Amino acid sequence: MTGPLSARLATLCDEIVASTGPDVAGQVRHIGERLHEPLRVAIAGRLKAGKSTLVNALIGRRVAPTAVGECTRVVTRFRYGPADRVDVVCRDGSRHSLPLDDDGMIPQRLGVPAARVAYVDVTLTSAKLLDLTVVDTPGLASTDALVSERAAEAAGTATAPFDLDIDADSTSEVAAAEAVVYVFTQAVRADDVRALEAFRAASARLASSPINALGVFGKVDTLVGGAGDPWPVAAPLAGDQGRLLARTVSEVVPVAGLLAETAETGRLTGADVDALRTLSAAPDLAVLLASADLFRSRPADVPAERRERLLTGLDLYGIGFAIAQLRAEPGLSASVLQQRLLAVSGFPRLRHTLQDAFRWRSDAIKAGWALARLERLAGLTRDRSDRETIRDAVERVLREPDYHRLRVIAAAQRVATGDVPLPAEWEQELTRLATSTDPRWILQLPEAPVDALAEAALQAANRWRVFAVAGAGPAQSRVAQVAHRGFYLLSKQVRP
């Protein structure tokens, strides 16, 4: 559903289209059409970081292949449609349709040379895609030779959080998305500051910031050996990464992606549960769960092919957790066990964070994206009349009180990325103003009456105004002026 800010901008795009030449009008029309689409979230990270597994969990279907193949080396967009369909979109604009394979997944071979493929367009009937388009990228490349050199020097390909040999399609998709999820693994050491700084440099060039970017520490179930509990290690490690990447992502959420995919896609069957129940009675269970090789090769009452299936869907940690649940409650059904696996995967927290960080503020994110594209188009347009038409239209919208929130978001992005330094408490207050419409949360007064909220908003506005004219540098002053007006408008919103 298009929010009020996006709807107003879509109307503005129609007005610009009617008053500009055909070349500019076509580009503006495309911006307007994007405003009616669901929020676009790009999933970025290294090859084999677990991006496709996370995508499958997000869309509730096991459609994105997780094994390396032709289809994992190109950008793939997943969006809602009336029927399941896979189209390979070539760089010349032509489309080639493919059926899903026998397992319901995108076929590994696309039938078109990779150099000719722009992206793979997948439409699915999944209700989870009604208000979210998910873009799976093959790998986040550095955007110039300097970043590549810094990443390689800092950590090498084994620890750099992005790949150095992927074409520009991934970076352009990340830059075009309204929101970004970066997927890391334990290969990114929490103390490897230089590698993470190189990652931040690449991210900054992709126009992401803590306002619209989230980190996912994936594959946490592989942090410890065998079926051991990874969460005592995963939680503090994710916290360390979040602090090191504070200028790139809003937070880092740890997730056992494989468990999330299996639970969200309904992959666990009754036969799987029966096999797990049988294994729970094995006298040498501790030995079986010591390593994947032992789980495959040791004699057991469960066939080897079923054990292999359990490994591919749960890995040792998931198998050990499921067996512990079945030992405690032998009659547990597959559906209940799936719910418990989902809970222990960490995915519900990620889904909640996505709702809070992206979908909840999607109207402002999309409207801000559209305004930025219009301003960029005006700067690139050679025709003076078209350029002035776009700039006048943008300025007219930004004078409307409701659209000042977009100026606040832009200011908060500059502060969050470190471009404009502010004291921590001021930065936090500005971020709350940019990312919420709840005055009680913004002002940190959860129980305050309306009059007290309005007074607190006015006091905040005055603080920012004083800061703007006394003691602030030029860039800080511009940010402070935006914040001043934002809090003044908040006071009017609270008490009209």
LOVO-429954 format. One record per residue (C-alpha): residue number from 0; chain; x negated, y negated, z negated. Coordinates in Angstrom, 3 decimals, padded with zeros to 6 digits. Layout:
residues N
> NUM/A/X/Y/Z
...
***
This chain:
residues 496
> 0/A/000.000/000.000/000.000
> 1/A/-001.326/-003.448/000.970
> 2/A/-001.622/-005.812/-002.006
> 3/A/-000.595/-009.479/-001.980
> 4/A/-004.095/-010.848/-001.343
> 5/A/-004.711/-008.463/001.542
> 6/A/-001.225/-009.083/002.978
> 7/A/-001.821/-012.834/003.012
> 8/A/-005.158/-012.351/004.767
> 9/A/-003.584/-010.014/007.320
> 10/A/-001.123/-012.804/008.162
> 11/A/-004.036/-015.227/008.382
> 12/A/-005.787/-012.900/010.839
> 13/A/-002.659/-012.915/013.017
> 14/A/-002.719/-016.731/012.990
> 15/A/-006.406/-016.802/013.985
> 16/A/-005.832/-014.269/016.773
> 17/A/-003.165/-016.557/018.279
> 18/A/-005.556/-019.531/018.309
> 19/A/-008.879/-018.087/019.500
> 20/A/-010.402/-016.658/022.641
> 21/A/-010.094/-012.978/023.582
> 22/A/-013.533/-011.890/022.297
> 23/A/-013.124/-013.441/018.857
> 24/A/-009.436/-012.480/018.708
> 25/A/-010.322/-008.803/019.234
> 26/A/-012.774/-008.819/016.328
> 27/A/-010.333/-010.652/014.048
> 28/A/-007.583/-008.220/015.011
> 29/A/-009.823/-005.341/013.907
> 30/A/-010.391/-007.039/010.515
> 31/A/-006.626/-007.467/010.120
> 32/A/-005.985/-003.823/010.935
> 33/A/-008.512/-002.713/008.299
> 34/A/-006.530/-004.645/005.671
> 35/A/-003.583/-002.304/006.213
> 36/A/-005.736/000.803/005.777
> 37/A/-006.346/002.526/002.419
> 38/A/-009.403/001.553/000.432
> 39/A/-012.485/003.006/002.139
> 40/A/-015.020/004.623/-000.214
> 41/A/-018.372/005.798/001.145
> 42/A/-020.167/008.713/-000.530
> 43/A/-023.915/008.192/-000.183
> 44/A/-027.070/009.922/-001.359
> 45/A/-029.775/012.331/-000.326
> 46/A/-029.207/015.434/001.730
> 47/A/-028.224/018.338/-000.552
> 48/A/-027.389/015.947/-003.386
> 49/A/-023.860/017.398/-003.554
> 50/A/-022.023/014.703/-001.571
> 51/A/-019.822/017.085/000.444
> 52/A/-018.931/019.073/-002.667
> 53/A/-017.798/015.834/-004.314
> 54/A/-015.824/014.884/-001.188
> 55/A/-013.935/018.185/-001.303
> 56/A/-013.062/017.611/-004.951
> 57/A/-011.839/014.083/-004.212
> 58/A/-009.548/015.128/-001.348
> 59/A/-008.386/018.377/-003.006
> 60/A/-009.277/020.518/000.003
> 61/A/-012.396/022.512/000.792
> 62/A/-012.865/021.053/004.254
> 63/A/-016.321/019.449/004.254
> 64/A/-019.041/022.085/004.758
> 65/A/-021.688/022.057/002.046
> 66/A/-024.286/024.088/003.967
> 67/A/-026.582/022.133/006.281
> 68/A/-025.330/022.167/009.871
> 69/A/-024.512/019.837/012.756
> 70/A/-021.460/018.433/010.999
> 71/A/-023.395/017.545/007.831
> 72/A/-025.818/015.395/009.820
> 73/A/-023.216/012.923/011.077
> 74/A/-020.828/010.525/009.367
> 75/A/-017.416/012.071/008.625
> 76/A/-014.308/010.078/007.711
> 77/A/-011.463/011.788/005.855
> 78/A/-008.095/010.025/005.992
> 79/A/-004.429/010.896/005.636
> 80/A/-002.504/012.082/008.699
> 81/A/000.703/013.927/009.551
> 82/A/-001.284/016.998/010.656
> 83/A/-004.721/018.487/010.064
> 84/A/-006.966/017.384/012.916
> 85/A/-010.693/017.049/013.665
> 86/A/-011.881/014.628/016.356
> 87/A/-015.512/014.102/017.314
> 88/A/-015.720/010.416/018.259
> 89/A/-018.562/009.687/020.659
> 90/A/-020.491/006.458/021.015
> 91/A/-018.838/005.787/024.365
> 92/A/-015.411/005.876/022.690
> 93/A/-014.358/009.303/023.973
> 94/A/-012.818/011.867/021.600
> 95/A/-013.178/015.643/021.539
> 96/A/-010.752/017.622/019.377
> 97/A/-011.811/020.699/017.427
> 98/A/-009.810/023.202/015.367
> 99/A/-010.708/023.860/011.746
> 100/A/-012.596/027.136/011.376
> 101/A/-011.154/030.344/009.895
> 102/A/-011.915/029.093/006.373
> 103/A/-010.087/025.803/006.993
> 104/A/-013.330/023.816/007.192
> 105/A/-014.875/021.542/009.793
> 106/A/-016.744/023.813/012.229
> 107/A/-020.512/023.782/011.870
> 108/A/-020.972/023.226/015.611
> 109/A/-019.424/020.085/017.041
> 110/A/-019.822/020.903/020.733
> 111/A/-021.371/017.478/021.395
> 112/A/-025.065/016.524/021.064
> 113/A/-025.611/014.749/017.739
> 114/A/-027.166/011.744/019.486
> 115/A/-023.836/011.089/021.220
> 116/A/-021.685/011.339/018.076
> 117/A/-020.564/008.114/016.385
> 118/A/-018.607/009.874/013.628
> 119/A/-016.222/012.766/012.972
> 120/A/-012.632/011.662/012.301
> 121/A/-010.719/014.124/010.093
> 122/A/-007.039/013.640/009.284
> 123/A/-005.494/015.812/006.589
> 124/A/-002.071/016.125/004.999
> 125/A/-003.602/015.842/001.513
> 126/A/-001.574/013.407/-000.616
> 127/A/-004.809/012.333/-002.331
> 128/A/-005.758/010.519/000.880
> 129/A/-002.613/008.392/001.003
> 130/A/-004.354/005.446/-000.657
> 131/A/-008.017/006.398/-000.219
> 132/A/-010.171/007.033/002.843
> 133/A/-013.347/008.961/001.993
> 134/A/-016.478/008.656/004.138
> 135/A/-019.093/011.392/003.806
> 136/A/-022.533/010.202/004.940
> 137/A/-025.376/012.571/005.885
> 138/A/-027.914/010.610/003.864
> 139/A/-028.626/007.109/002.671
> 140/A/-031.548/005.840/004.719
> 141/A/-033.790/002.992/003.741
> 142/A/-033.061/000.010/005.936
> 143/A/-036.565/-001.074/006.812
> 144/A/-040.125/000.181/006.849
> 145/A/-041.019/-001.651/003.648
> 146/A/-038.379/000.144/001.598
> 147/A/-039.382/003.452/003.177
> 148/A/-043.007/002.890/002.235
> 149/A/-042.113/001.869/-001.325
> 150/A/-039.880/004.891/-001.798
> 151/A/-042.449/007.314/-000.415
> 152/A/-045.238/005.749/-002.441
> 153/A/-043.180/005.679/-005.617
> 154/A/-041.836/009.182/-005.634
> 155/A/-042.148/011.027/-002.349
> 156/A/-039.256/012.739/-000.579
> 157/A/-038.701/015.062/-003.539
> 158/A/-037.663/012.295/-005.919
> 159/A/-036.563/009.340/-003.821
> 160/A/-032.789/008.985/-004.150
> 161/A/-032.322/008.544/-000.419
> 162/A/-033.632/010.153/002.754
> 163/A/-036.062/008.458/005.091
> 164/A/-035.249/010.315/008.302
> 165/A/-031.515/009.671/008.822
> 166/A/-030.307/007.314/011.550
> 167/A/-028.601/003.970/010.905
> 168/A/-025.038/005.346/011.007
> 169/A/-025.050/006.131/007.278
> 170/A/-026.232/002.674/006.300
> 171/A/-023.673/000.970/008.540
> 172/A/-020.850/003.067/007.070
> 173/A/-021.934/002.237/003.527
> 174/A/-022.097/-001.451/004.432
> 175/A/-018.634/-001.310/006.046
> 176/A/-016.959/000.411/003.090
> 177/A/-015.196/-001.621/000.434
> 178/A/-016.614/000.617/-002.291
> 179/A/-019.567/002.991/-002.605
> 180/A/-020.313/006.087/-004.686
> 181/A/-024.007/006.986/-004.901
> 182/A/-024.745/010.632/-005.740
> 183/A/-027.991/011.515/-007.527
> 184/A/-029.392/014.790/-008.834
> 185/A/-031.892/015.562/-011.548
> 186/A/-034.585/015.078/-008.866
> 187/A/-034.310/011.373/-009.679
> 188/A/-036.269/011.173/-012.913
> 189/A/-034.822/008.764/-015.441
> 190/A/-038.301/007.364/-016.110
> 191/A/-039.206/006.888/-012.449
> 192/A/-038.490/003.172/-012.443
> 193/A/-040.305/002.443/-009.200
> 194/A/-038.265/004.968/-007.210
> 195/A/-035.033/003.581/-008.635
> 196/A/-036.152/000.036/-007.841
> 197/A/-036.721/001.117/-004.242
> 198/A/-033.226/002.574/-004.235
> 199/A/-031.849/-000.691/-005.589
> 200/A/-033.640/-002.616/-002.833
> 201/A/-031.986/-000.425/-000.206
> 202/A/-028.602/-000.757/-001.901
> 203/A/-028.853/-004.551/-001.972
> 204/A/-029.296/-004.564/001.787
> 205/A/-026.077/-002.551/002.048
> 206/A/-024.033/-005.247/000.277
> 207/A/-023.196/-003.065/-002.711
> 208/A/-023.285/-004.227/-006.313
> 209/A/-022.015/-003.099/-009.731
> 210/A/-018.699/-004.718/-008.781
> 211/A/-017.999/-002.164/-006.039
> 212/A/-020.511/000.647/-006.594
> 213/A/-020.496/003.672/-008.890
> 214/A/-023.182/006.271/-009.539
> 215/A/-022.553/010.002/-009.887
> 216/A/-025.166/012.236/-011.511
> 217/A/-024.222/015.451/-009.732
> 218/A/-025.141/019.104/-010.219
> 219/A/-025.555/018.655/-013.968
> 220/A/-024.793/022.360/-014.402
> 221/A/-028.261/023.106/-012.978
> 222/A/-030.095/021.068/-015.618
> 223/A/-030.581/024.016/-017.971
> 224/A/-031.319/027.639/-017.254
> 225/A/-028.743/030.387/-016.889
> 226/A/-025.323/029.771/-018.398
> 227/A/-026.544/027.239/-020.975
> 228/A/-024.516/024.136/-021.768
> 229/A/-025.969/021.211/-019.738
> 230/A/-023.972/018.396/-021.348
> 231/A/-026.304/017.651/-024.284
> 232/A/-028.957/016.914/-021.634
> 233/A/-026.721/015.429/-018.907
> 234/A/-024.978/012.736/-020.931
> 235/A/-028.088/010.908/-022.234
> 236/A/-029.868/011.336/-018.879
> 237/A/-026.914/009.767/-017.054
> 238/A/-026.978/006.955/-019.589
> 239/A/-030.676/006.357/-018.894
> 240/A/-030.035/006.274/-015.151
> 241/A/-027.119/003.898/-015.660
> 242/A/-029.338/001.459/-017.557
> 243/A/-032.078/001.664/-014.931
> 244/A/-029.530/001.089/-012.140
> 245/A/-027.526/-001.581/-013.943
> 246/A/-028.093/-003.985/-011.035
> 247/A/-026.842/-001.437/-008.496
> 248/A/-023.911/000.490/-009.992
> 249/A/-021.331/-000.211/-012.678
> 250/A/-022.123/003.081/-014.433
> 251/A/-023.423/006.593/-013.781
> 252/A/-020.940/009.422/-014.373
> 253/A/-022.326/012.977/-014.863
> 254/A/-020.402/015.681/-012.978
> 255/A/-020.735/019.412/-012.357
> 256/A/-019.657/019.048/-008.737
> 257/A/-019.300/022.735/-007.923
> 258/A/-016.892/023.337/-010.804
> 259/A/-014.928/020.234/-009.814
> 260/A/-014.624/021.416/-006.209
> 261/A/-013.522/024.929/-007.208
> 262/A/-010.935/023.657/-009.676
> 263/A/-009.549/020.791/-007.574
> 264/A/-009.241/022.887/-004.408
> 265/A/-007.633/025.876/-006.177
> 266/A/-010.419/028.189/-005.113
> 267/A/-010.322/030.397/-008.206
> 268/A/-008.069/033.414/-007.535
> 269/A/-006.456/036.038/-009.709
> 270/A/-008.993/038.555/-008.396
> 271/A/-011.801/036.250/-009.505
> 272/A/-010.321/036.046/-012.997
> 273/A/-009.987/039.833/-013.132
> 274/A/-013.656/040.148/-012.175
> 275/A/-014.649/037.642/-014.863
> 276/A/-012.562/039.550/-017.412
> 277/A/-014.368/042.770/-016.451
> 278/A/-017.761/041.092/-016.732
> 279/A/-016.855/039.766/-020.176
> 280/A/-017.034/043.353/-021.458
> 281/A/-020.463/044.086/-019.931
> 282/A/-022.921/045.190/-022.665
> 283/A/-025.836/043.416/-020.939
> 284/A/-023.933/040.197/-020.195
> 285/A/-026.715/037.984/-021.588
> 286/A/-029.157/039.551/-019.138
> 287/A/-026.728/039.176/-016.230
> 288/A/-026.346/035.471/-016.950
> 289/A/-030.071/034.813/-017.369
> 290/A/-030.583/034.051/-013.665
> 291/A/-028.747/034.130/-010.352
> 292/A/-031.000/036.919/-009.086
> 293/A/-030.209/039.114/-012.078
> 294/A/-026.480/038.375/-011.753
> 295/A/-026.631/039.558/-008.153
> 296/A/-028.905/042.583/-008.573
> 297/A/-028.138/044.156/-011.967
> 298/A/-025.728/047.101/-011.969
> 299/A/-022.239/046.011/-013.052
> 300/A/-018.610/047.098/-012.782
> 301/A/-017.864/044.197/-010.411
> 302/A/-018.822/044.606/-006.717
> 303/A/-021.789/042.599/-005.457
> 304/A/-019.682/040.611/-002.963
> 305/A/-017.305/039.499/-005.733
> 306/A/-020.231/038.446/-007.919
> 307/A/-021.653/036.467/-005.006
> 308/A/-018.312/034.715/-004.587
> 309/A/-018.298/033.821/-008.284
> 310/A/-021.794/032.377/-007.969
> 311/A/-020.873/030.232/-004.963
> 312/A/-017.767/028.893/-006.696
> 313/A/-018.871/028.577/-010.321
> 314/A/-022.626/029.138/-010.608
> 315/A/-023.976/030.593/-013.835
> 316/A/-022.747/027.826/-016.119
> 317/A/-019.190/028.071/-014.806
> 318/A/-019.247/031.867/-015.008
> 319/A/-020.508/031.773/-018.585
> 320/A/-017.919/029.161/-019.588
> 321/A/-015.082/031.097/-017.948
> 322/A/-016.115/034.350/-019.632
> 323/A/-016.237/032.610/-023.010
> 324/A/-012.691/031.342/-022.451
> 325/A/-011.464/034.811/-021.456
> 326/A/-013.121/036.446/-024.456
> 327/A/-011.275/034.007/-026.707
> 328/A/-007.982/034.377/-024.813
> 329/A/-007.972/037.594/-022.704
> 330/A/-004.572/036.841/-021.156
> 331/A/-005.609/033.465/-019.723
> 332/A/-004.138/032.830/-016.234
> 333/A/-006.102/031.599/-013.226
> 334/A/-004.299/028.242/-013.219
> 335/A/-005.029/027.519/-016.892
> 336/A/-008.645/028.611/-016.492
> 337/A/-008.968/026.274/-013.494
> 338/A/-007.697/023.381/-015.601
> 339/A/-010.301/024.111/-018.260
> 340/A/-013.061/024.377/-015.673
> 341/A/-011.980/021.006/-014.272
> 342/A/-012.083/019.438/-017.716
> 343/A/-015.586/020.728/-018.451
> 344/A/-016.844/019.630/-014.992
> 345/A/-016.682/015.953/-015.959
> 346/A/-014.595/015.212/-012.856
> 347/A/-011.537/013.812/-014.711
> 348/A/-013.735/011.021/-016.069
> 349/A/-015.017/010.296/-012.565
> 350/A/-011.488/010.225/-011.160
> 351/A/-010.372/007.893/-013.954
> 352/A/-013.375/005.635/-013.345
> 353/A/-012.598/005.500/-009.625
> 354/A/-009.028/004.528/-010.434
> 355/A/-010.220/001.766/-012.761
> 356/A/-013.178/000.527/-010.748
> 357/A/-011.909/000.810/-007.181
> 358/A/-008.258/001.581/-006.565
> 359/A/-007.048/-000.653/-009.382
> 360/A/-008.905/-003.676/-007.925
> 361/A/-008.677/-002.519/-004.284
> 362/A/-006.578/-005.488/-003.196
> 363/A/-009.246/-007.959/-004.271
> 364/A/-012.089/-005.778/-002.929
> 365/A/-010.424/-005.491/000.489
> 366/A/-009.478/-009.168/000.625
> 367/A/-013.026/-010.150/-000.319
> 368/A/-014.395/-007.807/002.346
> 369/A/-012.140/-009.383/004.979
> 370/A/-013.065/-012.944/004.017
> 371/A/-016.762/-012.068/004.139
> 372/A/-016.315/-010.566/007.629
> 373/A/-014.411/-013.645/008.822
> 374/A/-017.087/-015.972/007.473
> 375/A/-019.791/-013.870/009.107
> 376/A/-017.888/-013.871/012.403
> 377/A/-017.595/-017.670/012.256
> 378/A/-021.361/-017.921/011.787
> 379/A/-022.018/-015.732/014.839
> 380/A/-019.402/-017.267/017.131
> 381/A/-020.846/-019.580/019.792
> 382/A/-017.570/-021.238/020.762
> 383/A/-017.220/-024.321/018.555
> 384/A/-013.418/-024.363/018.668
> 385/A/-013.167/-020.686/017.614
> 386/A/-015.748/-021.218/014.873
> 387/A/-013.857/-024.177/013.397
> 388/A/-010.533/-022.318/013.657
> 389/A/-011.889/-019.423/011.570
> 390/A/-013.624/-021.628/009.000
> 391/A/-010.599/-023.894/008.576
> 392/A/-008.347/-020.873/008.062
> 393/A/-010.694/-019.336/005.492
> 394/A/-011.044/-022.608/003.606
> 395/A/-007.278/-023.085/003.599
> 396/A/-006.783/-019.678/001.972
> 397/A/-009.520/-020.188/-000.591
> 398/A/-007.851/-023.389/-001.795
> 399/A/-004.863/-021.318/-002.927
> 400/A/-005.128/-020.570/-006.678
> 401/A/-004.600/-016.813/-006.249
> 402/A/-007.631/-016.585/-003.966
> 403/A/-010.002/-018.181/-006.434
> 404/A/-010.372/-014.656/-007.824
> 405/A/-012.335/-013.787/-004.670
> 406/A/-014.770/-016.608/-005.406
> 407/A/-015.096/-015.197/-008.926
> 408/A/-015.852/-011.721/-007.547
> 409/A/-018.466/-013.150/-005.171
> 410/A/-020.076/-015.084/-008.030
> 411/A/-020.023/-012.032/-010.297
> 412/A/-021.695/-009.962/-007.563
> 413/A/-024.529/-012.477/-007.318
> 414/A/-025.016/-012.374/-011.070
> 415/A/-024.655/-008.583/-011.337
> 416/A/-027.340/-007.979/-008.702
> 417/A/-029.740/-010.349/-010.461
> 418/A/-029.718/-013.037/-007.760
> 419/A/-028.469/-015.571/-010.311
> 420/A/-029.714/-014.851/-013.848
> 421/A/-027.386/-015.492/-016.773
> 422/A/-027.518/-014.576/-020.476
> 423/A/-026.086/-011.109/-021.041
> 424/A/-022.946/-012.264/-022.876
> 425/A/-022.151/-014.795/-020.149
> 426/A/-022.672/-012.175/-017.445
> 427/A/-020.371/-009.740/-019.252
> 428/A/-017.651/-012.380/-019.606
> 429/A/-017.867/-013.256/-015.906
> 430/A/-017.719/-009.577/-014.922
> 431/A/-014.569/-009.085/-017.009
> 432/A/-012.979/-012.107/-015.329
> 433/A/-013.887/-010.748/-011.884
> 434/A/-012.752/-007.177/-012.378
> 435/A/-009.512/-007.491/-014.330
> 436/A/-006.243/-009.410/-014.443
> 437/A/-005.546/-008.462/-018.075
> 438/A/-006.179/-011.632/-020.131
> 439/A/-006.463/-009.693/-023.387
> 440/A/-009.254/-007.517/-021.987
> 441/A/-010.990/-010.426/-020.273
> 442/A/-010.980/-012.498/-023.449
> 443/A/-011.584/-009.501/-025.756
> 444/A/-008.458/-010.367/-027.819
> 445/A/-006.320/-007.207/-027.658
> 446/A/-003.756/-008.315/-030.264
> 447/A/-003.661/-012.074/-029.676
> 448/A/-000.346/-013.899/-029.053
> 449/A/000.186/-015.867/-025.855
> 450/A/-000.726/-019.256/-027.338
> 451/A/-004.002/-017.925/-028.736
> 452/A/-004.859/-016.329/-025.367
> 453/A/-004.197/-019.567/-023.515
> 454/A/-006.342/-021.512/-025.985
> 455/A/-009.174/-018.955/-025.714
> 456/A/-009.088/-019.180/-021.915
> 457/A/-009.306/-022.987/-022.081
> 458/A/-012.211/-022.773/-024.510
> 459/A/-014.015/-020.389/-022.127
> 460/A/-013.337/-022.785/-019.239
> 461/A/-014.832/-025.650/-021.233
> 462/A/-017.909/-023.599/-022.154
> 463/A/-018.584/-022.828/-018.511
> 464/A/-017.994/-026.469/-017.496
> 465/A/-020.500/-027.721/-020.080
> 466/A/-022.999/-025.103/-018.940
> 467/A/-022.512/-026.201/-015.312
> 468/A/-023.481/-029.809/-016.012
> 469/A/-025.990/-029.344/-018.823
> 470/A/-028.820/-026.851/-018.761
> 471/A/-027.920/-024.758/-015.711
> 472/A/-030.017/-024.530/-012.569
> 473/A/-028.413/-025.279/-009.169
> 474/A/-027.386/-021.663/-008.489
> 475/A/-026.225/-021.155/-012.074
> 476/A/-024.230/-024.372/-011.884
> 477/A/-022.332/-023.173/-008.803
> 478/A/-021.499/-019.905/-010.537
> 479/A/-020.462/-021.744/-013.694
> 480/A/-018.131/-024.047/-011.761
> 481/A/-016.420/-021.002/-010.239
> 482/A/-016.088/-019.414/-013.694
> 483/A/-014.754/-022.680/-015.157
> 484/A/-011.924/-022.836/-012.645
> 485/A/-011.270/-019.099/-013.057
> 486/A/-010.727/-019.409/-016.798
> 487/A/-008.659/-022.573/-016.354
> 488/A/-006.377/-020.719/-013.936
> 489/A/-006.244/-017.803/-016.401
> 490/A/-004.980/-020.159/-019.080
> 491/A/-002.219/-021.322/-016.710
> 492/A/-001.391/-017.692/-015.901
> 493/A/-001.039/-016.829/-019.585
> 494/A/001.077/-019.878/-020.412
> 495/A/002.589/-021.367/-017.216
***
